[in-house]
Amino acid sequence: MAGQEIRAFNVATSGFSAGVVGPARSRIQGVLVYATNITAFTIKNGSASGDTLLDLTLPAGWNDVFLPNDGILADNGAYVSALSGTGSVITLLLE
């Protein structure tokens, strides 16, 4: 998938429900987080029972998480299984 365009998908803590974000198969190239307070999130491969691909806790403020080289491959989709931090928004950069 390398060389394809990157798309951005927003997920907010307000009204959050777990689910696949973006295409069914994608590479996570980075995560942008606007955190009003400490924000934690978990991204799994395709479903709640999938392998954990990324599990982070970030401080309040603006946070850029860029993943080196080809990023993280989500064979079955980037499934955001957990997201905490009232008023926070994460943006997944997917290829």
N, C-alpha and C positions, 0 to 999 in steps of 0.2 A: 504494500500500500504506500510505500514511501514515494514522495513526489506528488501526491494528490493535495488538493487544497485543504486548508484547515478550517473547520467550522467551530463556532462558539455556541455552547448550550448553557443557559442559566438555570440554576436550582436555588430556590430561596427557602430559608427555614420557616417562613410564614406559609402555612398550608402544606408543608412538606409531606410527601408520601413516597415511599421507596419505589424504585423502578429503573428500567433501562433508559439511559439518556443517549440520544443520537442514534447512529446506525447500528445494525445488529453486530457488525464486526468493525472495530476501529482501534486506532492507536491513540492513547492519551499522551499528548505532547506537553501539556501544562495545565495548571489550575490557577485561576485568579480568584482571590478571596477578599471580599469586603466584609470585615468582621466588626460588628458593633461591640462585641465582647469576645471572650475566648470561644473559638469555633472548632468543632471536631467533625470529621467526616470519614466514612469508609466507603471505598469503591471496590466492588467484587466483580468477578467474571460471570456476567449473565444473569445471576439470580442470588437470592439470599443465601443459598447453600454453596455458591461458587467460591473459588479460591479468592482470598483477599489480595487485591492488586495494589492498593494504596490506602494507608490508614494514617491520618495526620491530625494533630491538634495544633492550632495556630493562634497567636496572640491577637488582640484587638488591633484594628487598623487595616491598612492595605497590605496584602501578602501576594507575592508572585512565586509560584512553584513551577519551575521549568524542569522538564525531565530530559536528561542528556541523550544523545545519539538518536535512536529510533523511538524513544518513549517507552510506554508500557502497552503491550498488545492485549486487547480485550477481545478474545476470540468470539465470545458469545454476547458481546455488548458491555458497555460500562454501566454497571448496576450500582446506583447510589443507594446503599443499604442503610446508612445512618447519617444524620446531619443534625448537629445541635449548635446553638448560639443564636438567641433571639434576635431577629432583625438582620441576620447575616445572609449573604448571597455568595454562592460559588459559581464560577464560570469554568466549564470544562472546555479545553481546546482539544478537539478531536480531529484526527486525520482519517 
